Amino acid sequence: MDKEKREAGDVAIELGDRPGNTFDAQTPGSRARSPAAGMPAAAGGAASATNNPVISILSYCGSSILMTVTNKYVLSGTGFNLNFFLLCVQSIVCIIAIQTAKQANIITFRDFNTDEARKWFPISLLLIGMIYTSTKALQFLSIPVYTIFKNLTIILIAYGEVLWFGGSVTSMALLSFGLMVLSSVIAAWADIQHALTSYGGDAQTGEAAEKISTLNAGYVWMMLNCFCSAAYVLGMRKRIKLTNFKDFDTMYYNNLLSIPILLLCTLLLENWSSANINLNFPPEHRTTMLITMVVSGLSSVFISYTSAWCVRVTSSTTYSMVGALNKLPIAVSGLVFFDAPVTLPSVSAIGVGFVSGIVYAVAKMRQGKPGGGPGLPTTSASVQSMRDSLKG
């Protein structure tokens, strides 16, 4: 499923990845939990590798791409319609993986507590809405278009902060928002034009009409996903103060609380007839698809792990920029591994979306500095409460 990133104590969503975890950004006098924690000095080359900024950045980018590509592979199967089952498998795999890592003393997170679970349950419901709409959008749209449209979530989160928590939007952030909207318009136009030219006919009849109908469904799911994503992030910012969750605590509770809901949804709402099982998991590809589901579940753990690692050995500022730059390889992976159209408009949309991410990252960096620039109010009350909870 898809994640959050923390920029110098602030929180922004890292798009295209499965959310469900947060990690501790570095603060003066502290160090985030990392893959190297507790490693003996005699480990030599291994210890050196875990402190290498380049390796940490490449690992983070690789895990992000792996999550998106594996999800797209499963969802692009012929007539795949067991989305709740996919999410349930991913959550189960994630819980097994982090529990195993905890038993091996690789990571740490708090044990289950009923009161904490009750407080966090609404956030898990928002997460389910977000990841379900995400899978539906990714099912109908190509990876580049999906990645570009996910940028719109940033706008909703920013203005949600302004309306609910006294947040701010600087002039440079407004510029990045304009570029995000422009890239989305170009991407949608490129998709529609490609459908018309590739399948012939017009938008009302033939294969072109069917393709455009599929794209329209994808755009609707994408819009729902943007709203669900913004609601999840804003709700989590508010709720996290009650629980003081850190690092893998959020991942643990999100996935654990999601499993029974996803299990009920897949059993009650999805078709488990033998014919539909064969449609979703063709015998010749069944083993590969199941393995891919497991890998996609592990990817969410890798993303959390490599995020904390990247912040520890670089900085929150570097991580923020890496997150912006990472949009490009994720979009390109859709062109390389899947049948995404490569046209001048589609490439232009990726380029504009890439630039918008960089402008937004720079705007957030400038916001964190004294005299970072005028705009609508700058630091939100929710961000301050998040910082206070992290210090606690």
C-alpha positions as a Markdown table, in Angstrom:
| # | Residue | x | y | z |
|---|---|---|---|---|
| 1 | Met | 0.0 | 0.0 | 0.0 |
| 2 | Asp | 0.9 | 3.5 | -0.3 |
| 3 | Lys | 3.4 | 6.1 | 2.7 |
| 4 | Glu | 4.0 | 9.4 | 4.4 |
| 5 | Lys | 7.3 | 11.3 | 4.5 |
| 6 | Arg | 8.4 | 13.8 | 7.1 |
| 7 | Glu | 10.1 | 16.9 | 5.9 |
| 8 | Ala | 12.1 | 18.7 | 8.7 |
| 9 | Gly | 9.4 | 17.7 | 11.2 |
| 10 | Asp | 6.5 | 18.4 | 8.8 |
| 11 | Val | 4.6 | 15.7 | 7.1 |
| 12 | Ala | 3.9 | 15.4 | 3.4 |
| 13 | Ile | 2.6 | 12.4 | 1.5 |
| 14 | Glu | 5.0 | 10.5 | -0.6 |
| 15 | Leu | 2.8 | 9.6 | -3.6 |
| 16 | Gly | 2.6 | 6.4 | -5.4 |
| 17 | Asp | 3.6 | 4.3 | -2.4 |
| 18 | Arg | 1.5 | 2.4 | 0.1 |
| 19 | Pro | 0.9 | 4.6 | 3.2 |
| 20 | Gly | 0.6 | 3.1 | 6.6 |
| 21 | Asn | 3.7 | 4.1 | 8.4 |
| 22 | Thr | 5.6 | 7.1 | 9.6 |
| 23 | Phe | 9.1 | 7.4 | 10.6 |
| 24 | Asp | 11.1 | 9.7 | 12.9 |
| 25 | Ala | 12.8 | 12.6 | 11.3 |
| 26 | Gln | 16.1 | 13.6 | 12.9 |
| 27 | Thr | 16.0 | 16.2 | 15.5 |
| 28 | Pro | 19.0 | 17.8 | 17.2 |
| 29 | Gly | 20.6 | 15.4 | 19.6 |
| 30 | Ser | 18.7 | 12.4 | 18.4 |
| 31 | Arg | 19.1 | 9.6 | 15.8 |
| 32 | Ala | 16.3 | 7.8 | 14.0 |
| 33 | Arg | 16.0 | 4.1 | 14.3 |
| 34 | Ser | 17.9 | 2.6 | 11.4 |
| 35 | Pro | 19.0 | -0.7 | 9.8 |
| 36 | Ala | 22.4 | -0.2 | 11.5 |
| 37 | Ala | 21.0 | 0.2 | 15.0 |
| 38 | Gly | 22.6 | -2.2 | 17.4 |
| 39 | Met | 25.1 | -3.4 | 14.8 |
| 40 | Pro | 28.6 | -4.2 | 16.2 |
| 41 | Ala | 31.4 | -2.0 | 15.1 |
| 42 | Ala | 33.3 | -5.1 | 13.8 |
| 43 | Ala | 30.6 | -5.5 | 11.1 |
| 44 | Gly | 33.0 | -3.6 | 8.8 |
| 45 | Gly | 31.8 | -3.5 | 5.2 |
| 46 | Ala | 28.1 | -4.1 | 6.2 |
| 47 | Ala | 28.3 | -1.2 | 8.7 |
| 48 | Ser | 29.8 | 1.0 | 6.0 |
| 49 | Ala | 27.1 | 0.2 | 3.6 |
| 50 | Thr | 24.3 | 1.1 | 6.0 |
| 51 | Asn | 25.9 | 4.5 | 6.5 |
| 52 | Asn | 26.2 | 5.1 | 2.7 |
| 53 | Pro | 23.9 | 7.9 | 1.6 |
| 54 | Val | 23.8 | 6.7 | -2.1 |
| 55 | Ile | 22.9 | 3.2 | -1.1 |
| 56 | Ser | 20.1 | 4.4 | 1.2 |
| 57 | Ile | 18.7 | 6.7 | -1.5 |
| 58 | Leu | 18.8 | 4.0 | -4.2 |
| 59 | Ser | 17.2 | 1.5 | -1.8 |
| 60 | Tyr | 14.4 | 3.9 | -1.0 |
| 61 | Cys | 13.8 | 4.7 | -4.7 |
| 62 | Gly | 13.9 | 1.0 | -5.6 |
| 63 | Ser | 11.4 | 0.0 | -2.9 |
| 64 | Ser | 9.0 | 2.7 | -4.1 |
| 65 | Ile | 9.2 | 1.5 | -7.7 |
| 66 | Leu | 8.9 | -2.1 | -6.7 |
| 67 | Met | 5.7 | -1.4 | -4.8 |
| 68 | Thr | 4.1 | 0.5 | -7.7 |
| 69 | Val | 5.2 | -2.0 | -10.4 |
| 70 | Thr | 4.1 | -5.1 | -8.4 |
| 71 | Asn | 0.7 | -3.6 | -7.6 |
| 72 | Lys | 0.2 | -2.7 | -11.3 |
| 73 | Tyr | 1.2 | -6.2 | -12.4 |
| 74 | Val | -1.5 | -7.8 | -10.3 |
| 75 | Leu | -4.2 | -5.2 | -11.0 |
| 76 | Ser | -3.6 | -5.2 | -14.7 |
| 77 | Gly | -4.4 | -8.9 | -14.9 |
| 78 | Thr | -7.4 | -9.8 | -17.2 |
| 79 | Gly | -10.5 | -8.8 | -15.3 |
| 80 | Phe | -8.9 | -8.6 | -11.9 |
| 81 | Asn | -11.6 | -7.7 | -9.4 |
| 82 | Leu | -10.4 | -9.0 | -6.0 |
| 83 | Asn | -9.0 | -5.8 | -4.8 |
| 84 | Phe | -9.9 | -6.3 | -1.1 |
| 85 | Phe | -8.2 | -9.7 | -1.2 |
| 86 | Leu | -5.1 | -8.1 | -2.6 |
| 87 | Leu | -5.0 | -5.5 | 0.2 |
| 88 | Cys | -5.7 | -8.2 | 2.8 |
| 89 | Val | -2.8 | -10.3 | 1.6 |
| 90 | Gln | -0.5 | -7.3 | 1.7 |
| 91 | Ser | -1.5 | -6.4 | 5.2 |
| 92 | Ile | -1.0 | -10.0 | 6.5 |
| 93 | Val | 2.4 | -10.2 | 4.8 |
| 94 | Cys | 3.3 | -6.8 | 6.3 |
| 95 | Ile | 2.3 | -7.9 | 9.9 |
| 96 | Ile | 4.2 | -11.2 | 9.6 |
| 97 | Ala | 7.3 | -9.4 | 8.3 |
| 98 | Ile | 7.5 | -6.7 | 10.9 |
| 99 | Gln | 6.7 | -9.2 | 13.7 |
| 100 | Thr | 9.5 | -11.4 | 12.5 |
| 101 | Ala | 11.9 | -8.4 | 12.4 |
| 102 | Lys | 10.8 | -7.4 | 15.9 |
| 103 | Gln | 11.5 | -10.9 | 17.2 |
| 104 | Ala | 15.0 | -10.7 | 15.6 |
| 105 | Asn | 15.6 | -7.4 | 17.3 |
| 106 | Ile | 16.0 | -5.6 | 13.9 |
| 107 | Ile | 13.1 | -3.1 | 14.6 |
| 108 | Thr | 11.0 | -2.2 | 17.5 |
| 109 | Phe | 7.4 | -1.1 | 18.0 |
| 110 | Arg | 4.9 | -1.2 | 20.9 |
| 111 | Asp | 2.8 | -4.2 | 21.7 |
| 112 | Phe | -0.9 | -4.2 | 21.0 |
| 113 | Asn | -3.1 | -2.1 | 23.3 |
| 114 | Thr | -6.9 | -2.1 | 23.1 |
| 115 | Asp | -7.2 | 1.5 | 24.1 |
| 116 | Glu | -4.7 | 2.6 | 21.5 |
| 117 | Ala | -6.4 | 0.4 | 18.9 |
| 118 | Arg | -9.7 | 2.1 | 19.6 |
| 119 | Lys | -8.2 | 5.5 | 19.2 |
| 120 | Trp | -6.5 | 4.5 | 16.0 |
| 121 | Phe | -9.4 | 2.6 | 14.4 |
| 122 | Pro | -10.9 | 5.6 | 12.5 |
| 123 | Ile | -7.5 | 6.2 | 10.9 |
| 124 | Ser | -7.4 | 2.6 | 9.7 |
| 125 | Leu | -10.8 | 3.0 | 8.1 |
| 126 | Leu | -9.6 | 6.1 | 6.3 |
| 127 | Leu | -6.5 | 4.1 | 5.2 |
| 128 | Ile | -8.7 | 1.3 | 3.8 |
| 129 | Gly | -10.7 | 3.9 | 1.8 |
| 130 | Met | -7.5 | 5.4 | 0.5 |
| 131 | Ile | -5.7 | 2.2 | -0.6 |
| 132 | Tyr | -8.9 | 0.7 | -2.1 |
| 133 | Thr | -9.5 | 3.7 | -4.3 |
| 134 | Ser | -5.8 | 3.7 | -5.1 |
| 135 | Thr | -5.9 | 0.1 | -6.4 |
| 136 | Lys | -9.0 | 0.9 | -8.5 |
| 137 | Ala | -7.4 | 4.0 | -10.0 |
| 138 | Leu | -4.2 | 2.1 | -10.7 |
| 139 | Gln | -6.3 | -0.6 | -12.3 |
| 140 | Phe | -7.8 | 1.7 | -14.9 |
| 141 | Leu | -4.9 | 4.2 | -15.4 |
| 142 | Ser | -1.3 | 3.8 | -16.5 |
| 143 | Ile | 1.5 | 4.3 | -13.8 |
| 144 | Pro | 2.6 | 7.7 | -15.3 |
| 145 | Val | -0.9 | 9.1 | -15.3 |
| 146 | Tyr | -1.6 | 7.7 | -11.8 |
| 147 | Thr | 1.7 | 9.2 | -10.5 |
| 148 | Ile | 0.9 | 12.6 | -12.0 |
| 149 | Phe | -2.7 | 12.7 | -10.7 |
| 150 | Lys | -1.5 | 11.7 | -7.2 |
| 151 | Asn | 0.2 | 15.1 | -7.0 |
| 152 | Leu | -3.2 | 16.7 | -6.7 |
| 153 | Thr | -3.4 | 15.2 | -3.2 |
| 154 | Ile | -0.7 | 17.6 | -2.1 |
| 155 | Ile | -3.0 | 20.5 | -2.9 |
| 156 | Leu | -5.9 | 19.1 | -0.9 |
| 157 | Ile | -3.7 | 18.4 | 2.1 |
| 158 | Ala | -2.2 | 21.9 | 1.9 |
| 159 | Tyr | -5.6 | 23.6 | 1.9 |
| 160 | Gly | -6.9 | 21.2 | 4.4 |
| 161 | Glu | -4.2 | 22.5 | 6.7 |
| 162 | Val | -5.2 | 26.1 | 6.0 |
| 163 | Leu | -8.9 | 25.5 | 6.7 |
| 164 | Trp | -8.6 | 23.1 | 9.7 |
| 165 | Phe | -5.3 | 23.8 | 11.4 |
| 166 | Gly | -4.2 | 27.2 | 10.4 |
| 167 | Gly | -1.6 | 26.1 | 7.9 |
| 168 | Ser | -0.1 | 28.1 | 5.0 |
| 169 | Val | 0.6 | 28.2 | 1.3 |
| 170 | Thr | 3.5 | 30.3 | 0.1 |
| 171 | Ser | 3.7 | 31.8 | -3.4 |
| 172 | Met | 6.2 | 29.2 | -4.5 |
| 173 | Ala | 3.9 | 26.4 | -3.3 |
| 174 | Leu | 1.1 | 28.0 | -5.3 |
| 175 | Leu | 3.3 | 27.9 | -8.4 |
| 176 | Ser | 3.9 | 24.2 | -7.8 |
| 177 | Phe | 0.2 | 23.6 | -7.4 |
| 178 | Gly | -0.5 | 25.3 | -10.8 |
| 179 | Leu | 2.1 | 23.0 | -12.4 |
| 180 | Met | 0.5 | 20.0 | -10.8 |
| 181 | Val | -2.9 | 20.9 | -12.2 |
| 182 | Leu | -1.3 | 21.6 | -15.6 |
| 183 | Ser | 0.5 | 18.3 | -15.7 |
| 184 | Ser | -2.8 | 16.5 | -14.8 |
| 185 | Val | -4.7 | 18.2 | -17.6 |
| 186 | Ile | -1.9 | 17.4 | -20.1 |
| 187 | Ala | -1.9 | 13.7 | -19.0 |
| 188 | Ala | -5.6 | 13.3 | -19.3 |
| 189 | Trp | -5.6 | 15.0 | -22.7 |
| 190 | Ala | -2.8 | 12.8 | -23.9 |
| 191 | Asp | -4.6 | 9.7 | -22.7 |
| 192 | Ile | -7.8 | 10.6 | -24.5 |
| 193 | Gln | -6.0 | 11.6 | -27.7 |
| 194 | His | -4.1 | 8.3 | -27.7 |
| 195 | Ala | -7.3 | 6.3 | -27.3 |
| 196 | Leu | -8.9 | 8.2 | -30.2 |
| 197 | Thr | -5.9 | 7.7 | -32.5 |
| 198 | Ser | -5.1 | 4.1 | -31.5 |
| 199 | Tyr | -8.5 | 2.6 | -31.5 |
| 200 | Gly | -10.2 | 4.6 | -34.3 |
| 201 | Gly | -13.7 | 5.9 | -34.3 |
| 202 | Asp | -14.9 | 8.7 | -32.1 |
| 203 | Ala | -15.6 | 9.2 | -28.4 |
| 204 | Gln | -19.1 | 7.9 | -28.8 |
| 205 | Thr | -18.7 | 4.6 | -30.6 |
| 206 | Gly | -16.3 | 1.6 | -31.1 |
| 207 | Glu | -13.2 | 0.6 | -29.2 |
| 208 | Ala | -12.2 | 4.2 | -28.6 |
| 209 | Ala | -15.4 | 4.9 | -26.7 |
| 210 | Glu | -14.8 | 1.8 | -24.6 |
| 211 | Lys | -11.2 | 2.9 | -23.8 |
| 212 | Ile | -12.3 | 6.5 | -23.0 |
| 213 | Ser | -15.0 | 5.0 | -20.7 |
| 214 | Thr | -12.3 | 3.1 | -18.9 |
| 215 | Leu | -10.2 | 6.2 | -18.5 |
| 216 | Asn | -13.1 | 8.2 | -17.2 |
| 217 | Ala | -13.7 | 5.5 | -14.6 |
| 218 | Gly | -10.0 | 5.8 | -13.7 |
| 219 | Tyr | -10.2 | 9.5 | -13.3 |
| 220 | Val | -13.2 | 9.2 | -11.0 |
| 221 | Trp | -11.4 | 6.7 | -8.8 |
| 222 | Met | -8.3 | 8.9 | -8.9 |
| 223 | Met | -10.4 | 11.9 | -7.7 |
| 224 | Leu | -11.9 | 9.8 | -4.9 |
| 225 | Asn | -8.4 | 8.6 | -4.0 |
| 226 | Cys | -7.0 | 12.1 | -3.7 |
| 227 | Phe | -9.8 | 13.1 | -1.3 |
| 228 | Cys | -9.4 | 9.9 | 0.7 |
| 229 | Ser | -5.6 | 10.3 | 0.8 |
| 230 | Ala | -6.0 | 13.9 | 2.1 |
| 231 | Ala | -8.5 | 12.8 | 4.7 |
| 232 | Tyr | -6.2 | 10.0 | 5.9 |
| 233 | Val | -3.1 | 12.3 | 6.2 |
| 234 | Leu | -5.0 | 15.1 | 7.9 |
| 235 | Gly | -6.8 | 12.7 | 10.2 |
| 236 | Met | -3.6 | 10.9 | 11.1 |
| 237 | Arg | -1.9 | 14.2 | 12.0 |
| 238 | Lys | -4.6 | 15.0 | 14.4 |
| 239 | Arg | -5.0 | 11.5 | 15.9 |
| 240 | Ile | -1.3 | 10.7 | 16.3 |
| 241 | Lys | -1.1 | 13.2 | 19.2 |
| 242 | Leu | -3.4 | 10.9 | 21.2 |
| 243 | Thr | -1.3 | 7.8 | 20.7 |
| 244 | Asn | 2.2 | 9.3 | 20.3 |
| 245 | Phe | 2.9 | 6.6 | 17.6 |
| 246 | Lys | 6.3 | 6.5 | 16.0 |
| 247 | Asp | 8.1 | 4.6 | 13.3 |
| 248 | Phe | 6.6 | 1.1 | 12.9 |
| 249 | Asp | 3.9 | 1.6 | 15.5 |
| 250 | Thr | 1.7 | 3.2 | 12.8 |
| 251 | Met | 2.4 | 0.5 | 10.3 |
| 252 | Tyr | 1.7 | -2.2 | 12.9 |
| 253 | Tyr | -1.7 | -0.8 | 14.0 |
| 254 | Asn | -2.8 | 0.2 | 10.5 |
| 255 | Asn | -2.2 | -3.2 | 9.0 |
| 256 | Leu | -3.4 | -5.2 | 12.0 |
| 257 | Leu | -6.7 | -3.3 | 12.3 |
| 258 | Ser | -7.2 | -3.4 | 8.6 |
| 259 | Ile | -7.0 | -7.2 | 8.3 |
| 260 | Pro | -10.4 | -8.1 | 9.7 |
| 261 | Ile | -12.2 | -5.4 | 7.8 |
| 262 | Leu | -10.5 | -6.3 | 4.5 |
| 263 | Leu | -11.2 | -10.0 | 5.1 |
| 264 | Leu | -15.0 | -9.3 | 5.7 |
| 265 | Cys | -15.1 | -7.1 | 2.6 |
| 266 | Thr | -13.5 | -9.7 | 0.3 |
| 267 | Leu | -15.7 | -12.5 | 1.6 |
| 268 | Leu | -19.0 | -10.5 | 1.5 |
| 269 | Leu | -18.5 | -8.1 | -1.4 |
| 270 | Glu | -16.3 | -10.0 | -3.9 |
| 271 | Asn | -17.1 | -12.9 | -6.1 |
| 272 | Trp | -15.4 | -16.1 | -4.9 |
| 273 | Ser | -16.9 | -18.5 | -7.4 |
| 274 | Ser | -14.4 | -20.9 | -9.1 |
| 275 | Ala | -15.0 | -19.1 | -12.5 |
| 276 | Asn | -14.0 | -15.8 | -11.0 |
| 277 | Ile | -11.0 | -17.2 | -9.2 |
| 278 | Asn | -9.8 | -18.6 | -12.5 |
| 279 | Leu | -10.4 | -15.2 | -14.2 |
| 280 | Asn | -8.4 | -13.4 | -11.5 |
| 281 | Phe | -5.7 | -16.0 | -11.2 |
| 282 | Pro | -5.3 | -17.9 | -14.5 |
| 283 | Pro | -3.7 | -21.3 | -13.8 |
| 284 | Glu | -0.7 | -20.5 | -16.0 |
| 285 | His | 0.0 | -17.3 | -14.0 |
| 286 | Arg | -1.4 | -18.1 | -10.6 |
| 287 | Thr | 1.9 | -18.8 | -8.8 |
| 288 | Thr | 3.5 | -15.7 | -10.2 |
| 289 | Met | 0.6 | -13.5 | -9.2 |
| 290 | Leu | 0.5 | -14.8 | -5.6 |
| 291 | Ile | 4.3 | -14.3 | -5.3 |
| 292 | Thr | 3.9 | -10.8 | -6.6 |
| 293 | Met | 1.2 | -10.1 | -4.0 |
| 294 | Val | 3.6 | -11.2 | -1.3 |
| 295 | Val | 6.4 | -9.1 | -2.7 |
| 296 | Ser | 4.1 | -6.0 | -2.8 |
| 297 | Gly | 3.3 | -6.6 | 0.8 |
| 298 | Leu | 7.0 | -6.8 | 1.7 |
| 299 | Ser | 7.6 | -3.6 | -0.3 |
| 300 | Ser | 5.6 | -1.6 | 2.2 |
| 301 | Val | 8.0 | -2.7 | 4.9 |
| 302 | Phe | 11.0 | -1.9 | 2.7 |
| 303 | Ile | 9.6 | 1.6 | 2.0 |
| 304 | Ser | 9.3 | 2.3 | 5.8 |
| 305 | Tyr | 12.7 | 0.9 | 6.5 |
| 306 | Thr | 14.5 | 2.6 | 3.7 |
| 307 | Ser | 12.7 | 5.9 | 4.5 |
| 308 | Ala | 14.1 | 6.0 | 8.0 |
| 309 | Trp | 17.5 | 4.9 | 6.7 |
| 310 | Cys | 17.6 | 7.6 | 4.1 |
| 311 | Val | 16.7 | 10.3 | 6.7 |
| 312 | Arg | 19.3 | 9.0 | 9.1 |
| 313 | Val | 22.3 | 9.0 | 6.8 |
| 314 | Thr | 21.4 | 12.1 | 4.7 |
| 315 | Ser | 18.9 | 14.7 | 6.1 |
| 316 | Ser | 15.2 | 15.5 | 6.0 |
| 317 | Thr | 16.0 | 18.1 | 3.3 |
| 318 | Thr | 17.8 | 15.6 | 1.1 |
| 319 | Tyr | 15.0 | 13.1 | 1.7 |
| 320 | Ser | 12.4 | 15.7 | 0.7 |
| 321 | Met | 14.2 | 16.3 | -2.6 |
| 322 | Val | 14.7 | 12.6 | -3.2 |
| 323 | Gly | 10.9 | 12.2 | -2.8 |
| 324 | Ala | 10.3 | 14.8 | -5.5 |
| 325 | Leu | 12.9 | 13.4 | -7.9 |
| 326 | Asn | 11.6 | 9.8 | -7.3 |
| 327 | Lys | 8.4 | 10.7 | -9.2 |
| 328 | Leu | 10.3 | 10.5 | -12.5 |
| 329 | Pro | 11.6 | 6.9 | -12.2 |
| 330 | Ile | 8.2 | 5.7 | -10.9 |
| 331 | Ala | 6.5 | 7.3 | -14.0 |
| 332 | Val | 9.2 | 5.9 | -16.3 |
| 333 | Ser | 8.8 | 2.4 | -14.8 |
| 334 | Gly | 5.2 | 2.5 | -16.2 |
| 335 | Leu | 6.6 | 3.2 | -19.7 |
| 336 | Val | 9.3 | 0.5 | -19.4 |
| 337 | Phe | 7.3 | -2.4 | -17.8 |
| 338 | Phe | 3.8 | -1.8 | -19.1 |
| 339 | Asp | 2.1 | -0.7 | -22.2 |
| 340 | Ala | 1.8 | 3.0 | -21.3 |
| 341 | Pro | 1.7 | 5.3 | -24.4 |
| 342 | Val | 4.9 | 7.1 | -25.1 |
| 343 | Thr | 3.9 | 10.3 | -26.9 |
| 344 | Leu | 5.0 | 13.9 | -26.8 |
| 345 | Pro | 2.1 | 15.0 | -24.6 |
| 346 | Ser | 2.5 | 12.1 | -22.2 |
| 347 | Val | 6.2 | 12.7 | -21.8 |
| 348 | Ser | 5.5 | 16.4 | -21.4 |
| 349 | Ala | 3.0 | 15.7 | -18.6 |
| 350 | Ile | 5.6 | 13.6 | -16.8 |
| 351 | Gly | 8.1 | 16.4 | -17.2 |
| 352 | Val | 5.8 | 19.1 | -15.9 |
| 353 | Gly | 4.7 | 16.8 | -13.0 |
| 354 | Phe | 8.4 | 16.2 | -12.2 |
| 355 | Val | 9.2 | 19.9 | -12.1 |
| 356 | Ser | 6.1 | 20.6 | -10.0 |
| 357 | Gly | 7.4 | 18.1 | -7.4 |
| 358 | Ile | 10.8 | 19.8 | -7.3 |
| 359 | Val | 9.3 | 23.3 | -7.0 |
| 360 | Tyr | 7.1 | 22.0 | -4.1 |
| 361 | Ala | 10.0 | 20.4 | -2.3 |
| 362 | Val | 12.0 | 23.6 | -2.6 |
| 363 | Ala | 9.0 | 25.6 | -1.4 |
| 364 | Lys | 8.8 | 23.3 | 1.7 |
| 365 | Met | 12.5 | 23.7 | 2.3 |
| 366 | Arg | 12.3 | 27.5 | 2.2 |
| 367 | Gln | 9.3 | 27.4 | 4.4 |
| 368 | Gly | 11.3 | 25.8 | 7.1 |
| 369 | Lys | 13.9 | 28.6 | 7.1 |
| 370 | Pro | 13.6 | 31.9 | 8.9 |
| 371 | Gly | 12.0 | 34.5 | 6.6 |
| 372 | Gly | 11.0 | 31.7 | 4.2 |
| 373 | Gly | 8.7 | 33.9 | 2.3 |
| 374 | Pro | 5.2 | 35.3 | 2.5 |
| 375 | Gly | 2.0 | 33.5 | 1.7 |
| 376 | Leu | -1.0 | 32.2 | 3.4 |
| 377 | Pro | -0.1 | 31.4 | 7.1 |
| 378 | Thr | 3.1 | 29.1 | 7.3 |
| 379 | Thr | 3.2 | 26.6 | 10.0 |
| 380 | Ser | 0.1 | 24.6 | 11.0 |
| 381 | Ala | -1.1 | 23.8 | 14.5 |
| 382 | Ser | -1.2 | 20.1 | 13.5 |
| 383 | Val | 2.4 | 20.2 | 12.5 |
| 384 | Gln | 3.4 | 21.6 | 15.8 |
| 385 | Ser | 1.3 | 19.0 | 17.7 |
| 386 | Met | 3.0 | 16.3 | 15.6 |
| 387 | Arg | 6.4 | 17.7 | 16.6 |
| 388 | Asp | 5.4 | 17.8 | 20.2 |
| 389 | Ser | 4.2 | 14.2 | 20.1 |
| 390 | Leu | 7.4 | 13.1 | 18.5 |
| 391 | Lys | 9.5 | 14.9 | 21.1 |
| 392 | Gly | 7.4 | 13.1 | 23.8 |
